Amino acid sequence: MKVARSDIIGCLEVLQANNKAQSVTWFCGNLKDVKMRVRMTRIRYKHGGFNHHVYEFKTTIGKPNCREREFLAQCKKAGCSTRRYWINKIAK
């Protein structure tokens, strides 16, 4: 299954909009039966660059892992609609 460019751009927009988020998982395709996901992680380097805060975004595309499958199953069991994205880690 291919991942749409809009899924990658959406994941990047969520990560850039929330400065405290370190990692975001974006679920692709039909939310009732998720087969693929895009995970984007922000890596911060303290020394370097123009403003001394250089960010690098690492992108991982693949199937949902165990924690993500549990999250989707709990949403399905509760009967609520699943969000398109899930913020995994929040930086201090």
Biopython code that builds the backbone (N, CA, C, O; Angstrom):
import numpy as np
from Bio.PDB.StructureBuilder import StructureBuilder

atoms = [
    (1, "MET", "N", (0.840, -1.182, 0.000)),
    (1, "MET", "CA", (0.000, 0.000, 0.000)),
    (1, "MET", "C", (0.882, 1.241, 0.000)),
    (1, "MET", "O", (1.845, 1.320, 0.763)),
    (2, "LYS", "N", (0.567, 2.186, -0.830)),
    (2, "LYS", "CA", (1.345, 3.402, -0.937)),
    (2, "LYS", "C", (0.837, 4.446, 0.053)),
    (2, "LYS", "O", (-0.331, 4.447, 0.440)),
    (3, "VAL", "N", (1.738, 5.324, 0.447)),
    (3, "VAL", "CA", (1.395, 6.413, 1.353)),
    (3, "VAL", "C", (1.282, 7.688, 0.534)),
    (3, "VAL", "O", (2.160, 7.996, -0.272)),
    (4, "ALA", "N", (0.197, 8.428, 0.741)),
    (4, "ALA", "CA", (-0.008, 9.654, -0.015)),
    (4, "ALA", "C", (0.901, 10.762, 0.511)),
    (4, "ALA", "O", (1.257, 10.792, 1.689)),
    (5, "ARG", "N", (1.258, 11.651, -0.373)),
    (5, "ARG", "CA", (2.086, 12.787, 0.010)),
    (5, "ARG", "C", (1.365, 13.663, 1.027)),
    (5, "ARG", "O", (2.006, 14.266, 1.888)),
    (6, "SER", "N", (0.021, 13.741, 0.937)),
    (6, "SER", "CA", (-0.750, 14.562, 1.883)),
    (6, "SER", "C", (-0.651, 14.019, 3.306)),
    (6, "SER", "O", (-0.740, 14.785, 4.265)),
    (7, "ASP", "N", (-0.465, 12.697, 3.457)),
    (7, "ASP", "CA", (-0.293, 12.127, 4.795)),
    (7, "ASP", "C", (1.028, 12.573, 5.418)),
    (7, "ASP", "O", (1.075, 12.893, 6.606)),
    (8, "ILE", "N", (2.084, 12.596, 4.637)),
    (8, "ILE", "CA", (3.389, 13.023, 5.146)),
    (8, "ILE", "C", (3.375, 14.512, 5.467)),
    (8, "ILE", "O", (3.916, 14.932, 6.490)),
    (9, "ILE", "N", (2.760, 15.310, 4.599)),
    (9, "ILE", "CA", (2.681, 16.749, 4.842)),
    (9, "ILE", "C", (1.818, 17.044, 6.062)),
    (9, "ILE", "O", (2.146, 17.931, 6.850)),
    (10, "GLY", "N", (0.716, 16.308, 6.227)),
    (10, "GLY", "CA", (-0.146, 16.498, 7.398)),
    (10, "GLY", "C", (0.578, 16.182, 8.697)),
    (10, "GLY", "O", (0.418, 16.893, 9.690)),
    (11, "CYS", "N", (1.365, 15.129, 8.695)),
    (11, "CYS", "CA", (2.138, 14.753, 9.879)),
    (11, "CYS", "C", (3.165, 15.833, 10.212)),
    (11, "CYS", "O", (3.348, 16.178, 11.379)),
    (12, "LEU", "N", (3.822, 16.358, 9.207)),
    (12, "LEU", "CA", (4.808, 17.421, 9.411)),
    (12, "LEU", "C", (4.152, 18.698, 9.929)),
    (12, "LEU", "O", (4.721, 19.377, 10.783)),
    (13, "GLU", "N", (2.956, 19.037, 9.424)),
    (13, "GLU", "CA", (2.254, 20.231, 9.886)),
    (13, "GLU", "C", (1.846, 20.113, 11.347)),
    (13, "GLU", "O", (1.944, 21.089, 12.092)),
    (14, "VAL", "N", (1.389, 18.937, 11.773)),
    (14, "VAL", "CA", (1.028, 18.737, 13.179)),
    (14, "VAL", "C", (2.256, 18.864, 14.064)),
    (14, "VAL", "O", (2.186, 19.455, 15.142)),
    (15, "LEU", "N", (3.367, 18.322, 13.625)),
    (15, "LEU", "CA", (4.596, 18.375, 14.415)),
    (15, "LEU", "C", (5.127, 19.801, 14.517)),
    (15, "LEU", "O", (5.624, 20.198, 15.571)),
    (16, "GLN", "N", (5.030, 20.567, 13.448)),
    (16, "GLN", "CA", (5.510, 21.948, 13.486)),
    (16, "GLN", "C", (4.564, 22.863, 14.247)),
    (16, "GLN", "O", (5.014, 23.837, 14.850)),
    (17, "ALA", "N", (3.270, 22.578, 14.239)),
    (17, "ALA", "CA", (2.300, 23.422, 14.947)),
    (17, "ALA", "C", (2.433, 23.279, 16.461)),
    (17, "ALA", "O", (2.186, 24.232, 17.200)),
    (18, "ASN", "N", (2.820, 22.092, 16.923)),
    (18, "ASN", "CA", (2.955, 21.845, 18.351)),
    (18, "ASN", "C", (4.442, 21.802, 18.691)),
    (18, "ASN", "O", (5.116, 20.813, 18.402)),
    (19, "ASN", "N", (4.951, 22.858, 19.299)),
    (19, "ASN", "CA", (6.381, 22.939, 19.590)),
    (19, "ASN", "C", (6.827, 21.964, 20.667)),
    (19, "ASN", "O", (8.003, 21.601, 20.710)),
    (20, "LYS", "N", (5.925, 21.531, 21.534)),
    (20, "LYS", "CA", (6.285, 20.615, 22.613)),
    (20, "LYS", "C", (6.267, 19.155, 22.179)),
    (20, "LYS", "O", (6.807, 18.300, 22.881)),
    (21, "ALA", "N", (5.659, 18.855, 21.039)),
    (21, "ALA", "CA", (5.573, 17.467, 20.579)),
    (21, "ALA", "C", (6.918, 17.013, 20.040)),
    (21, "ALA", "O", (7.579, 17.736, 19.295)),
    (22, "GLN", "N", (7.310, 15.820, 20.421)),
    (22, "GLN", "CA", (8.563, 15.257, 19.943)),
    (22, "GLN", "C", (8.326, 14.216, 18.856)),
    (22, "GLN", "O", (9.146, 14.059, 17.952)),
    (23, "SER", "N", (7.208, 13.509, 18.944)),
    (23, "SER", "CA", (6.918, 12.454, 17.980)),
    (23, "SER", "C", (5.418, 12.423, 17.684)),
    (23, "SER", "O", (4.596, 12.510, 18.596)),
    (24, "VAL", "N", (5.070, 12.298, 16.398)),
    (24, "VAL", "CA", (3.674, 12.249, 15.968)),
    (24, "VAL", "C", (3.486, 11.044, 15.067)),
    (24, "VAL", "O", (4.304, 10.791, 14.183)),
    (25, "THR", "N", (2.404, 10.294, 15.289)),
    (25, "THR", "CA", (2.042, 9.177, 14.419)),
    (25, "THR", "C", (0.791, 9.572, 13.642)),
    (25, "THR", "O", (-0.200, 10.005, 14.230)),
    (26, "TRP", "N", (0.838, 9.422, 12.326)),
    (26, "TRP", "CA", (-0.263, 9.772, 11.435)),
    (26, "TRP", "C", (-0.775, 8.480, 10.811)),
    (26, "TRP", "O", (-0.017, 7.764, 10.158)),
    (27, "PHE", "N", (-2.067, 8.176, 11.009)),
    (27, "PHE", "CA", (-2.659, 6.951, 10.481)),
    (27, "PHE", "C", (-3.180, 7.205, 9.073)),
    (27, "PHE", "O", (-3.911, 8.168, 8.842)),
    (28, "CYS", "N", (-2.806, 6.344, 8.131)),
    (28, "CYS", "CA", (-3.127, 6.524, 6.711)),
    (28, "CYS", "C", (-4.320, 5.669, 6.328)),
    (28, "CYS", "O", (-4.557, 4.608, 6.907)),
    (29, "GLY", "N", (-5.062, 6.146, 5.347)),
    (29, "GLY", "CA", (-6.153, 5.362, 4.787)),
    (29, "GLY", "C", (-7.406, 5.389, 5.630)),
    (29, "GLY", "O", (-7.673, 6.359, 6.338)),
    (30, "ASN", "N", (-8.174, 4.315, 5.548)),
    (30, "ASN", "CA", (-9.429, 4.188, 6.276)),
    (30, "ASN", "C", (-9.157, 4.021, 7.773)),
    (30, "ASN", "O", (-8.391, 3.141, 8.166)),
    (31, "LEU", "N", (-9.771, 4.848, 8.600)),
    (31, "LEU", "CA", (-9.493, 4.812, 10.039)),
    (31, "LEU", "C", (-10.121, 3.607, 10.736)),
    (31, "LEU", "O", (-9.739, 3.286, 11.862)),
    (32, "LYS", "N", (-11.073, 2.937, 10.094)),
    (32, "LYS", "CA", (-11.661, 1.745, 10.710)),
    (32, "LYS", "C", (-10.764, 0.525, 10.559)),
    (32, "LYS", "O", (-10.824, -0.404, 11.365)),
    (33, "ASP", "N", (-9.944, 0.532, 9.536)),
    (33, "ASP", "CA", (-9.023, -0.580, 9.293)),
    (33, "ASP", "C", (-7.681, -0.004, 8.836)),
    (33, "ASP", "O", (-7.415, 0.103, 7.639)),
    (34, "VAL", "N", (-6.850, 0.361, 9.797)),
    (34, "VAL", "CA", (-5.584, 1.033, 9.495)),
    (34, "VAL", "C", (-4.519, 0.001, 9.156)),
    (34, "VAL", "O", (-4.265, -0.918, 9.935)),
    (35, "LYS", "N", (-3.898, 0.153, 7.992)),
    (35, "LYS", "CA", (-2.844, -0.753, 7.558)),
    (35, "LYS", "C", (-1.472, -0.090, 7.573)),
    (35, "LYS", "O", (-0.461, -0.768, 7.758)),
    (36, "MET", "N", (-1.425, 1.232, 7.379)),
    (36, "MET", "CA", (-0.157, 1.951, 7.297)),
    (36, "MET", "C", (-0.178, 3.157, 8.214)),
    (36, "MET", "O", (-1.237, 3.687, 8.551)),
    (37, "ARG", "N", (1.019, 3.584, 8.611)),
    (37, "ARG", "CA", (1.157, 4.772, 9.417)),
    (37, "ARG", "C", (2.463, 5.460, 9.079)),
    (37, "ARG", "O", (3.414, 4.836, 8.608)),
    (38, "VAL", "N", (2.490, 6.768, 9.330)),
    (38, "VAL", "CA", (3.692, 7.580, 9.152)),
    (38, "VAL", "C", (4.036, 8.133, 10.530)),
    (38, "VAL", "O", (3.198, 8.763, 11.176)),
    (39, "ARG", "N", (5.262, 7.900, 10.978)),
    (39, "ARG", "CA", (5.709, 8.461, 12.256)),
    (39, "ARG", "C", (6.830, 9.443, 11.962)),
    (39, "ARG", "O", (7.784, 9.126, 11.250)),
    (40, "MET", "N", (6.700, 10.638, 12.521)),
    (40, "MET", "CA", (7.711, 11.659, 12.335)),
    (40, "MET", "C", (8.216, 12.082, 13.713)),
    (40, "MET", "O", (7.428, 12.407, 14.602)),
    (41, "THR", "N", (9.528, 12.075, 13.876)),
    (41, "THR", "CA", (10.171, 12.399, 15.143)),
    (41, "THR", "C", (11.069, 13.604, 14.947)),
    (41, "THR", "O", (11.811, 13.696, 13.970)),
    (42, "ARG", "N", (10.987, 14.540, 15.911)),
    (42, "ARG", "CA", (11.832, 15.729, 15.870)),
    (42, "ARG", "C", (13.090, 15.461, 16.692)),
    (42, "ARG", "O", (13.009, 15.085, 17.861)),
    (43, "ILE", "N", (14.247, 15.655, 16.072)),
    (43, "ILE", "CA", (15.527, 15.503, 16.755)),
    (43, "ILE", "C", (16.138, 16.888, 16.844)),
    (43, "ILE", "O", (16.294, 17.570, 15.831)),
    (44, "ARG", "N", (16.483, 17.305, 18.057)),
    (44, "ARG", "CA", (16.997, 18.653, 18.268)),
    (44, "ARG", "C", (18.475, 18.593, 18.602)),
    (44, "ARG", "O", (18.906, 17.818, 19.455)),
    (45, "TYR", "N", (19.237, 19.421, 17.918)),
    (45, "TYR", "CA", (20.650, 19.566, 18.201)),
    (45, "TYR", "C", (20.866, 20.917, 18.861)),
    (45, "TYR", "O", (20.462, 21.941, 18.310)),
    (46, "LYS", "N", (21.490, 20.941, 20.023)),
    (46, "LYS", "CA", (21.629, 22.177, 20.786)),
    (46, "LYS", "C", (22.659, 23.130, 20.194)),
    (46, "LYS", "O", (22.485, 24.344, 20.301)),
    (47, "HIS", "N", (23.706, 22.638, 19.586)),
    (47, "HIS", "CA", (24.776, 23.495, 19.106)),
    (47, "HIS", "C", (24.874, 23.404, 17.592)),
    (47, "HIS", "O", (25.123, 22.342, 17.023)),
    (48, "GLY", "N", (24.672, 24.543, 16.968)),
    (48, "GLY", "CA", (24.803, 24.569, 15.521)),
    (48, "GLY", "C", (23.690, 25.341, 14.869)),
    (48, "GLY", "O", (22.622, 25.522, 15.455)),
    (49, "GLY", "N", (23.924, 25.787, 13.691)),
    (49, "GLY", "CA", (22.915, 26.509, 12.947)),
    (49, "GLY", "C", (22.908, 27.993, 13.273)),
    (49, "GLY", "O", (23.662, 28.464, 14.125)),
    (50, "PHE", "N", (22.044, 28.716, 12.582)),
    (50, "PHE", "CA", (21.986, 30.167, 12.720)),
    (50, "PHE", "C", (21.495, 30.591, 14.100)),
    (50, "PHE", "O", (22.078, 31.475, 14.728)),
    (51, "ASN", "N", (20.426, 29.962, 14.568)),
    (51, "ASN", "CA", (19.860, 30.361, 15.855)),
    (51, "ASN", "C", (20.178, 29.352, 16.964)),
    (51, "ASN", "O", (19.520, 29.347, 18.005)),
    (52, "HIS", "N", (21.160, 28.518, 16.749)),
    (52, "HIS", "CA", (21.630, 27.536, 17.735)),
    (52, "HIS", "C", (20.570, 26.496, 18.109)),
    (52, "HIS", "O", (20.723, 25.805, 19.116)),
    (53, "HIS", "N", (19.516, 26.374, 17.334)),
    (53, "HIS", "CA", (18.512, 25.332, 17.555)),
    (53, "HIS", "C", (18.204, 24.696, 16.201)),
    (53, "HIS", "O", (17.343, 25.185, 15.469)),
    (54, "VAL", "N", (18.881, 23.641, 15.873)),
    (54, "VAL", "CA", (18.702, 22.963, 14.594)),
    (54, "VAL", "C", (17.833, 21.735, 14.819)),
    (54, "VAL", "O", (18.098, 20.939, 15.720)),
    (55, "TYR", "N", (16.793, 21.579, 14.001)),
    (55, "TYR", "CA", (15.903, 20.430, 14.101)),
    (55, "TYR", "C", (16.080, 19.536, 12.881)),
    (55, "TYR", "O", (16.296, 20.002, 11.762)),
    (56, "GLU", "N", (15.983, 18.261, 13.132)),
    (56, "GLU", "CA", (15.999, 17.279, 12.055)),
    (56, "GLU", "C", (14.754, 16.422, 12.239)),
    (56, "GLU", "O", (14.437, 16.030, 13.362)),
    (57, "PHE", "N", (14.046, 16.126, 11.155)),
    (57, "PHE", "CA", (12.829, 15.336, 11.226)),
    (57, "PHE", "C", (13.095, 13.964, 10.631)),
    (57, "PHE", "O", (13.472, 13.840, 9.465)),
    (58, "LYS", "N", (12.896, 12.937, 11.444)),
    (58, "LYS", "CA", (13.104, 11.547, 11.011)),
    (58, "LYS", "C", (11.732, 10.951, 10.702)),
    (58, "LYS", "O", (10.827, 11.000, 11.535)),
    (59, "THR", "N", (11.585, 10.394, 9.515)),
    (59, "THR", "CA", (10.304, 9.849, 9.079)),
    (59, "THR", "C", (10.388, 8.330, 8.974)),
    (59, "THR", "O", (11.324, 7.790, 8.384)),
    (60, "THR", "N", (9.399, 7.645, 9.556)),
    (60, "THR", "CA", (9.308, 6.199, 9.494)),
    (60, "THR", "C", (7.937, 5.832, 8.937)),
    (60, "THR", "O", (6.916, 6.297, 9.443)),
    (61, "ILE", "N", (7.909, 5.005, 7.903)),
    (61, "ILE", "CA", (6.662, 4.576, 7.278)),
    (61, "ILE", "C", (6.558, 3.068, 7.419)),
    (61, "ILE", "O", (7.507, 2.346, 7.113)),
    (62, "GLY", "N", (5.403, 2.587, 7.883)),
    (62, "GLY", "CA", (5.229, 1.146, 8.031)),
    (62, "GLY", "C", (3.904, 0.802, 8.673)),
    (62, "GLY", "O", (2.983, 1.617, 8.712)),
    (63, "LYS", "N", (3.821, -0.411, 9.174)),
    (63, "LYS", "CA", (2.611, -0.879, 9.838)),
    (63, "LYS", "C", (2.584, -0.378, 11.280)),
    (63, "LYS", "O", (3.638, -0.121, 11.862)),
    (64, "PRO", "N", (1.390, -0.236, 11.865)),
    (64, "PRO", "CA", (1.312, 0.181, 13.271)),
    (64, "PRO", "C", (1.954, -0.857, 14.193)),
    (64, "PRO", "O", (1.816, -2.062, 13.979)),
    (65, "ASN", "N", (2.661, -0.369, 15.228)),
    (65, "ASN", "CA", (3.274, -1.279, 16.186)),
    (65, "ASN", "C", (2.254, -1.693, 17.243)),
    (65, "ASN", "O", (1.074, -1.365, 17.120)),
    (66, "CYS", "N", (2.683, -2.399, 18.266)),
    (66, "CYS", "CA", (1.784, -2.963, 19.267)),
    (66, "CYS", "C", (1.008, -1.879, 20.011)),
    (66, "CYS", "O", (-0.206, -1.993, 20.176)),
    (67, "ARG", "N", (1.701, -0.822, 20.466)),
    (67, "ARG", "CA", (1.028, 0.255, 21.210)),
    (67, "ARG", "C", (0.005, 0.977, 20.341)),
    (67, "ARG", "O", (-1.069, 1.340, 20.820)),
    (68, "GLU", "N", (0.326, 1.186, 19.080)),
    (68, "GLU", "CA", (-0.595, 1.866, 18.183)),
    (68, "GLU", "C", (-1.803, 0.994, 17.870)),
    (68, "GLU", "O", (-2.920, 1.500, 17.757)),
    (69, "ARG", "N", (-1.591, -0.306, 17.730)),
    (69, "ARG", "CA", (-2.727, -1.211, 17.506)),
    (69, "ARG", "C", (-3.646, -1.252, 18.728)),
    (69, "ARG", "O", (-4.867, -1.311, 18.589)),
    (70, "GLU", "N", (-3.050, -1.222, 19.934)),
    (70, "GLU", "CA", (-3.868, -1.187, 21.151)),
    (70, "GLU", "C", (-4.683, 0.104, 21.222)),
    (70, "GLU", "O", (-5.853, 0.080, 21.601)),
    (71, "PHE", "N", (-4.068, 1.230, 20.858)),
    (71, "PHE", "CA", (-4.772, 2.511, 20.842)),
    (71, "PHE", "C", (-5.954, 2.468, 19.884)),
    (71, "PHE", "O", (-7.045, 2.925, 20.223)),
    (72, "LEU", "N", (-5.744, 1.926, 18.696)),
    (72, "LEU", "CA", (-6.822, 1.834, 17.706)),
    (72, "LEU", "C", (-7.925, 0.895, 18.172)),
    (72, "LEU", "O", (-9.105, 1.163, 17.949)),
    (73, "ALA", "N", (-7.541, -0.216, 18.825)),
    (73, "ALA", "CA", (-8.536, -1.171, 19.326)),
    (73, "ALA", "C", (-9.366, -0.561, 20.448)),
    (73, "ALA", "O", (-10.575, -0.784, 20.515)),
    (74, "GLN", "N", (-8.727, 0.208, 21.330)),
    (74, "GLN", "CA", (-9.466, 0.857, 22.419)),
    (74, "GLN", "C", (-10.443, 1.896, 21.886)),
    (74, "GLN", "O", (-11.557, 2.021, 22.394)),
    (75, "CYS", "N", (-10.034, 2.637, 20.873)),
    (75, "CYS", "CA", (-10.936, 3.612, 20.251)),
    (75, "CYS", "C", (-12.119, 2.913, 19.597)),
    (75, "CYS", "O", (-13.255, 3.376, 19.690)),
    (76, "LYS", "N", (-11.844, 1.797, 18.936)),
    (76, "LYS", "CA", (-12.906, 1.045, 18.266)),
    (76, "LYS", "C", (-13.860, 0.434, 19.294)),
    (76, "LYS", "O", (-15.073, 0.420, 19.085)),
    (77, "LYS", "N", (-13.309, -0.073, 20.412)),
    (77, "LYS", "CA", (-14.123, -0.688, 21.454)),
    (77, "LYS", "C", (-15.000, 0.347, 22.151)),
    (77, "LYS", "O", (-16.144, 0.056, 22.499)),
    (78, "ALA", "N", (-14.472, 1.549, 22.357)),
    (78, "ALA", "CA", (-15.232, 2.608, 23.011)),
    (78, "ALA", "C", (-16.290, 3.205, 22.089)),
    (78, "ALA", "O", (-17.219, 3.868, 22.552)),
    (79, "GLY", "N", (-16.151, 2.974, 20.807)),
    (79, "GLY", "CA", (-17.132, 3.464, 19.849)),
    (79, "GLY", "C", (-16.892, 4.901, 19.429)),
    (79, "GLY", "O", (-17.741, 5.507, 18.777)),
    (80, "CYS", "N", (-15.751, 5.448, 19.793)),
    (80, "CYS", "CA", (-15.442, 6.820, 19.388)),
    (80, "CYS", "C", (-14.661, 6.808, 18.080)),
    (80, "CYS", "O", (-14.035, 5.812, 17.718)),
    (81, "SER", "N", (-14.711, 7.917, 17.393)),
    (81, "SER", "CA", (-13.984, 7.995, 16.136)),
    (81, "SER", "C", (-12.504, 8.229, 16.419)),
    (81, "SER", "O", (-12.147, 8.994, 17.314)),
    (82, "THR", "N", (-11.671, 7.582, 15.669)),
    (82, "THR", "CA", (-10.227, 7.693, 15.827)),
    (82, "THR", "C", (-9.744, 8.967, 15.170)),
    (82, "THR", "O", (-10.176, 9.311, 14.070)),
    (83, "ARG", "N", (-8.845, 9.667, 15.847)),
    (83, "ARG", "CA", (-8.236, 10.838, 15.228)),
    (83, "ARG", "C", (-7.278, 10.386, 14.136)),
    (83, "ARG", "O", (-6.827, 9.241, 14.109)),
    (84, "ARG", "N", (-6.987, 11.300, 13.253)),
    (84, "ARG", "CA", (-6.068, 10.994, 12.171)),
    (84, "ARG", "C", (-4.634, 10.889, 12.691)),
    (84, "ARG", "O", (-3.824, 10.163, 12.115)),
    (85, "TYR", "N", (-4.308, 11.611, 13.784)),
    (85, "TYR", "CA", (-2.939, 11.606, 14.293)),
    (85, "TYR", "C", (-2.934, 11.311, 15.791)),
    (85, "TYR", "O", (-3.959, 11.414, 16.465)),
    (86, "TRP", "N", (-1.761, 10.943, 16.292)),
    (86, "TRP", "CA", (-1.567, 10.613, 17.697)),
    (86, "TRP", "C", (-0.215, 11.177, 18.108)),
    (86, "TRP", "O", (0.813, 10.835, 17.524)),
    (87, "ILE", "N", (-0.221, 12.052, 19.126)),
    (87, "ILE", "CA", (1.024, 12.643, 19.622)),
    (87, "ILE", "C", (1.604, 11.693, 20.654)),
    (87, "ILE", "O", (1.012, 11.484, 21.712)),
    (88, "ASN", "N", (2.775, 11.110, 20.348)),
    (88, "ASN", "CA", (3.358, 10.087, 21.203)),
    (88, "ASN", "C", (4.089, 10.663, 22.394)),
    (88, "ASN", "O", (3.785, 10.305, 23.532)),
    (89, "LYS", "N", (5.047, 11.546, 22.164)),
    (89, "LYS", "CA", (5.892, 12.060, 23.219)),
    (89, "LYS", "C", (5.788, 13.568, 23.279)),
    (89, "LYS", "O", (5.718, 14.238, 22.249)),
    (90, "ILE", "N", (5.779, 14.101, 24.494)),
    (90, "ILE", "CA", (5.784, 15.546, 24.686)),
    (90, "ILE", "C", (7.056, 15.892, 25.421)),
    (90, "ILE", "O", (7.326, 15.350, 26.493)),
    (91, "ALA", "N", (7.841, 16.791, 24.856)),
    (91, "ALA", "CA", (9.108, 17.184, 25.457)),
    (91, "ALA", "C", (8.869, 18.056, 26.675)),
    (91, "ALA", "O", (7.833, 18.712, 26.789)),
    (92, "LYS", "N", (9.837, 18.059, 27.588)),
    (92, "LYS", "CA", (9.697, 18.857, 28.811)),
    (92, "LYS", "C", (10.034, 20.295, 28.560)),
    (92, "LYS", "O", (9.971, 21.113, 29.478)),
]
sb = StructureBuilder()
sb.init_structure("model")
sb.init_model(0)
sb.init_chain("A")
sb.init_seg("    ")
for serial, (resi, resn, name, xyz) in enumerate(atoms, 1):
    if name == "N":
        sb.init_residue(resn, " ", resi, " ")
    sb.init_atom(name, np.array(xyz, "f"), 0.0, 1.0, " ", f" {name:<3s}", serial, name[0])
structure = sb.get_structure()
